Amino acid sequence: MEFTTEELKKTLSSKTVEIGKEILIYNEVESTNSIANELLKKGYPSGTVVIADRQTKGKGRLGRTWISPAGKNLYMSMAIKPTIPPKFATLLTLTSAVACTTALRRLTDIPVLIKWPNDMLIEDKKVGGILTEVKIEGERIKSAVVGIGINVNMTENDIPEEIKEIATSLKIYKGEDYSRSLLALEIIKEFDRWYQLLEKRQRKTIIDRWMQLSGTMGRQVKIILTDKELKGTAEAIDEEGRLIVKLSDGTYEKICAGDVTLLRAK
C-alpha cells in the first residue's frame, strides 16, 4: 500500500464513527476475511479493517477463487458486530455494495453499477466483488466480516484467459493508474456512513440508493439455486434485500441467495 496504517488512521480520525478505528495492513495473507475473523476472536473492536497487498487464497462467493496478484488491486475486510436482526443480514452485502460503488464513482468518475447482490460492474464486466460472512447466535448476529476485492491496476495480461470476457479493472477501462490507498480511504468513509444508516434501521434509504446504482433491475436474469434454475426479469428488492424476479408464467420468486447471471438482450 502507498499509505502506512498511521497515515490512514490519521486521515480518517475525525471522518468516521466506527469503521477504521483500527487498521492493519499486511504484505501477504491467505485471505483478509480469515484475518478479520481471527482479530474479532482476539477482541479487536467492531470496525477493524484489514488490508493486504496480496492474497494467496482469496475467496469469492460460492467457494470460488478470487485472483489476487500483489501490488495491483485492493483487498480489504471490515470486521463488524452489527445490531440488526439476522433476517436483515443480506442487507449488509447490499449496504457494502452501495458504499463501494459510491466511493468508486466519486474517485474515478466511472459509471460503476451493482449486480445483485454483491458484484460491481463496468459495462457488464466485473470490477469488484463482496464476500460477507455472518456468524449468527440465536436471534442475533454475533459478528460479520465484509470482504471487498476491487480490480484496480490490473492490465489485460494480468487477467486469466478464462475470465477475460467477464472481468475488468479500473485501469483497463480508464487507461490510468489509481491509488489503492485513496480508494481504501473512500471506501472506509462510505462504508462507515452507510453502515451507520443500516444500524439506525434506515433500510429504505439504503435500498433506494441501491436501486439507483443497480445494473440488475429490468434485466433478464438466470439464477442458479441449489436445487433448480430460474429465468425471469429482475423487478425489485424487498426490505430484507431479497431479489424479486418475475418468471415467464407471471409468478414471482423472492431470491435470498443464488448465482445470478445477467442475460444479454437478443
N, C-alpha and C positions, 0 to 999 in steps of 0.2 A: 504493500500500500504506500501511496505517496505521503500520507499523513502518519503521525505517531498516535498512539492511544491518547496521550496527554493533549495533543493538539485537537483531536476530535472532541474529547470531553470539554476542553476549554471553549471551543466554538459552540458547543451545544448547551453549555451550562445554564443559560437563562432561557433557552428556547424550547425545552421540553418539560413535561410534567413527570413522566415516568420512564420513557424509553431512552436508553443511552446513558443512564446514571453510572452504569458500569459497562466498560467496553474492553474486550480482549481481542487482540489481533495475533494471528498465527501465520507462520510461513506456509505450513502444510498440516492438514488434518485429514482424517478419513472422511469425516462429514461434519459440517458446522452444527447440524441438528443434534448429532450424537454428543458433541462437546457441550452444547447448550443444555441438553437434558442432564448431563453429569453435573454441570455447575448448579443447576437448580437443586439437585440432590444434596450438594455440598453446602447449600444455604445461601447461594448468591441471590440478590434481590430480583423481584419481578422487574422486567425492563432491561435486564442484562443482554448485551449484544455481542455476538461472536462473529468475527470477520476472518476469512482466510484468503491467502494468496492463491492457494491451490488445494483441491480436494482429491484424495486418491480413491475414495469410494462414495462420490457424490450420488445422492438418491433423488430420483424423480418419483412421481406418483405411480402407483400400481407396480412397485418394485423395479421400475426402470432405472437405468444408469444415467446420471447427469454428467455430460462431458465437462471436465473441469481443469483445463490447462492452466499453468502458472502465468501470472503477470498479465492476463488478458481480460478477465471477467470479474464480476462482483459475486462473491459467495458469502452470504451472511444469514444469521439466525437470531431471532428475538425470543428470549425466554421470558414467559409471562405467566401470571396467575390471575386469569380472568374471573370476574364475579358473575358473569352471565350464566343463565341456566344452560345445562347441557344441550337442550333441544335447539339452541341457537349457535351451536359450535360451528356449523357450516358458515355462519356469518363472519367468523374470524378470517377465513380464507378470502371471502368477498371484500371484507374491510381492508385486508392486506393488499389485494389486487387494486383497489381504488387508490390506496396510498402510493403504491409503487408506480402505477400508471400516471397519476397526477405529478409525481416527482419527475418521472421520465419526460413527460410532456413539457414541464417547466424548464428543465435543464437543457433539453435537446431540440425543442420545437418539432419533434417528430410526432405524427398523429397515431400514437400507440393506442390500441384497443384491447379490450378484455374478452377472452373466450371463457365461457363458464366452465368450471368455477375458478380456475387458477392460472390460466396462461395469459401472457402478454404478447400481442401480435403486432407486426408491422406488415401491412398488405397480406394478411393471412399466413405470414411466416412467423414462427415462434422466436421471440427475442428474450423471453424470460418466463420463469415458472415459480410456483409457490408450493411448498410441501408443508402442510400443517399436521402436526402430531399432537393429539389431545389425550390427556390422562383423566379419566372420569372416575370419581368415587361416589357411589350412591347418587344423590341428587345434586352433586356439584362437580365443577371442573376443578381437579386438583392442580393441574398445570397444563401449559401448552407451549409448544415450540413452533414458531413460524419460520421456515427456511425459505430464503429468497435467492434465486440464481438469475443473474442478468448477463446476457452476452454483450459485452461492452466493446472490446477492441479486437475481437477475433476477425481474421480475414477469411476469405473463401477457402484458402488452403488449410485453415485450422478446423474446418467443419468436415466430419466424416462423410464420405460419398453417399452413404445410405440415408442421410438426413438433409442433404443439401437442398432438396426440393421443399422442405418444410421448416428449415431453421435459418435464422439470420442474426446479425448483430447490429448495434448502433453504428459501428464503423462501416460495415458493408453497405448499409442503407445511405449514410450521410457522407462517407468518404473522409471522415476525420476522426482523430483520437479523442477520447473523453477521459476526464479524471475520475477514476473509480472512487477516490476519496470524496470528491464533491458530490458524486451520485449517492454514496453511502450517507453523507450528511443530509441530503434532500430527502432520502427515503426514511431515515430515522425521524426527522422532523414531521414528515407527513404521516408516518405510521403512528407516532405519538398523538397527533391531532385527531386522526380518525378512530384510533383505539379508545381515546377518551370519550368520544361520542358513543361508541359501542357500549362502553362501561356505563354511560349515563342513559342507556336504553334509547338512544336516538336512532333507532333502526331505520326508520323511514328516510331520514337524511342520507344514510349510507346507501340504502337501496336505490334511492332516486339518483344519486351520483353514479352508482354502478351502472344503472340503466343508460345514463348519458354517455358513459365510456364503453358501453358494450358493443362488441362486434358480432354478437350472437343473436340478438333479437331480430325476429322476422326472417331469419335464415333457415334453410332446410338443414336438419341435423341428423346424424346417425349416432345412436347411443348404444354402446355395448355394456350390458349389465351382466351380472354373474350367471344368470340363467336364461337370458334372452337378448335379442337385438331389436331396437325400435328405430323407426324413421318417422320424422314429422317436422313441424315448424316450431321453433323456439318462440314462445309468445311473451313470457314474463318470468319473474322470480317472485316467490311468496315471501312472507315476513321471516321465515326461517332460512331463506336463502336457497330454497329448492327451485330447480328449473321446471317451469310448466311448459309442457310440449303438447301441441295439438296433433293428434295422429290422423292418418288419412281417412279413417272412418268417422271423424268428427269428435271422438272422445279425447279426454285429456289425461295426461300422466304427470305426476309430480316426481321428479328425479332428485334424490338426495346425494347419490354418488354414482358415478359411471364414467365411462370413457367416451367423450364427445368428439365427433368429427364434424366439421363444417363442410357441407356438400356444396360443390360449385354449381352455379346455375348452368343448365344445359343450353 
